[in-house]
Amino acid sequence: MQDNGFNEAECRLQIKKMTNTQLMGTPEATLFTILQSVIKLQRKGILLTPILNRIEQHRSFLGGSDPSKMNELVEIASGPDAGTIKTGSLKTGSGLETLKTGSR
C-alpha cells in the first residue's frame, strides 16, 4: 500500500477499514499463505519442489497461474543451489526478482 502514496499511519488506517475478504485478497495475504504452506509442508518432511508443484496446481485450478514464472521457481528450487537465492539468479522482468533482495 505504500506504493500508492500512503504513509505508515494512513496505511494502517486503510487496512483497518478493509473487510476480511478484502484483506485476504491482497498480494501480501497471498504471499503469507504460500509461505505458511511451505513451512508447514517442509516440517512434514516434504521437499521444496513437490511443495511448489502442489501450490502451482492449486493456483492453476483457481486461474491465477503463470506457468513461466512457476517453472523458473521450480528450476531454482531443484537446482544445485536450492534453498539459497543469489543476486542475479532470477531473470530480470520475471516479476520474481524482488525475491533476491527482499525489496522492490
Sequence and secondary structure as in RCSB ss.txt:
>XXXX:A:sequence
MQDNGFNEAECRLQIKKMTNTQLMGTPEATLFTILQSVIKLQRKGILLTPILNRIEQHRSFLGGSDPSKMNELVE
IASGPDAGTIKTGSLKTGSGLETLKTGSR
>XXXX:A:secstr
 GGGT  HHHHHHHHHHS HHHHHTSHHHHHHHHHHHHHHHHHTT  HHHHHHHHHHHHHHHT   HHHHHHHHH
HHHSTTTT   TT S TTSS THHHHS  
